[in-house]
Amino acid sequence: MLIAILFLGFYLRQDKLYTWPRLGATFDEYAWTWEGMNLIQKGVPISWSPHPEYKNYKNIIYQQTHFRIVTPFLEHPPVFGLVAGGFAILNGASDMYHLSINNIRPLAVILGVLSIFLVYLLTKEIYEEKVAVMASLLYATIPTVVVGSRIVQNENFFIPVWLLTLFLIVKYIKTKNDLLRNIAFVLCILLVLAKIPWVAASGSVFLIFLYLKQYKNALLFFTAPIIGLLIFVAYGYYYDSHLFISLWGLQLNRYDLTFNSIFALFQKPYLVDRFLTDGWIYFGWFAAILVFARDVRKNYVIIFALLSYFVIFLAGIPDEPSHGWYRYPFYPFLVISIALFIKEYYIKNWVLSFVFLVVVGTSLLELTWRQKFGFSYLIFRLSIISWGSSLFPLLTPYKNVNKFGKLVCYTWFVIFIFLNVWAVHLYNEQ
């Protein structure tokens, strides 16, 4: 089953890989790749940036797009740039001016499929095989996750490495094999050297060990981001200390925040730079609250992972316009929450099952039927009647009605998976 899910996830991600998201939805794909390519080939990080702190720059037109090329590029640490740039070179890009998304985006597919696999491994290690299969199937097919995982963004690198880190920690807790913990420690340092907000990985492990009262291990992972930051500071000072300090001032205050910025998570459903209303994501937040509030001890790994990134997101970037990728690290844990909801509540609590059908079903019909054929009052109202029939077992004691309710819920869940695939095929930004 897992092999079939991985093939499905690969197929959906590589389909229209170079078309949607369109070229220019984010040119960060070039920024990361140019940074790494130039570090490898010239020994200096060179990329594009609009920020006035850079004084050594030149303006170019490349692929009919204006770029402000800056030297040295010190906005972010180098690890992900080296991964993206190294991959592009291996995939045929000779230098930064002979680069296209054809050289870049296959890396995103690799990272996306790897994330599906690691969602399965982590979920199986914490829960059971059925929940792991469900979580990986959803992660392979949910439209927001699929289309978002086609771009080469640091977030799509962070997700599989973070999932691997958590998997190693869960194995360590069970086996007490220090090698597993030490590998996770190194990964946490490397993540900070990919992007500073990835301190969330260290934070999640720190909270896990604190919860388990393993204070020495908690202290160890408290030091991981400090080590990563010190290495980044040395890196920045090596190339240009004055510029590096100026950029730190910019990065700490660059986001336009308000006290209610966090509500943008629900008001502005960015996929990349455009909205995509996806009921799976909305329901994922509901499922996380519902499942985690019920049993913290059973779910503490996923709770602390979600919480650690939520704090980082809340403090810095909740309402950044046209930057949907900042939300991606939430998605593996929201999807795992949905898988747990299906195991613990679906077809067991008829009211919650009905809510699930409505929230997910309406958004999928919008992304599929309306996209293909236009809005239909008939289809809309027939769907509502069908979803509403799942409440019949709540209103009558007859066993046959109970079986009918289960049939409705099972049938619609299968339909939802097919609608996921259809929605991905229909996705466009026109």
Secondary structure, DSSP 8 states (H G I E B T S, - for coil): -HHHHHHHHHHHHHTTTTTSS-TTS-THHHHHHHHHHHHHHHSS--EE---TT--SEEEEEETTEEEEEESS--SS-SHHHHHHHHHHHHTT--STTS--HHHHTHHHHHHHHHHHHHHHHHHHHHS-HHHHHHHHHHHHH-HHHHHHTTS--HHHHHHHHHHHHHHHHHHHHHH--HHHHHHHHHHHHHHHTT-GGGHHHHHHHHHHHHHTT-HHHHHHHHHHHHHHHHHHHHHHHHHHHHHHHHHHHHHHS-S---TTGGGHHHH--BSSSSB---HHHHHHHHHHHHHHHH-HHHHHHHHHHHHHHHHHHHHH-TT-TT-GGGGGGGHHHHHHHHHHHHHHTTTTSHHHHHHHHHHHHHHHHHHTHHHHH---HHHHHHHHHHHHGGGHHHH---HHHHHHHHHHHHHHHHHHHHHHHHHHHH----
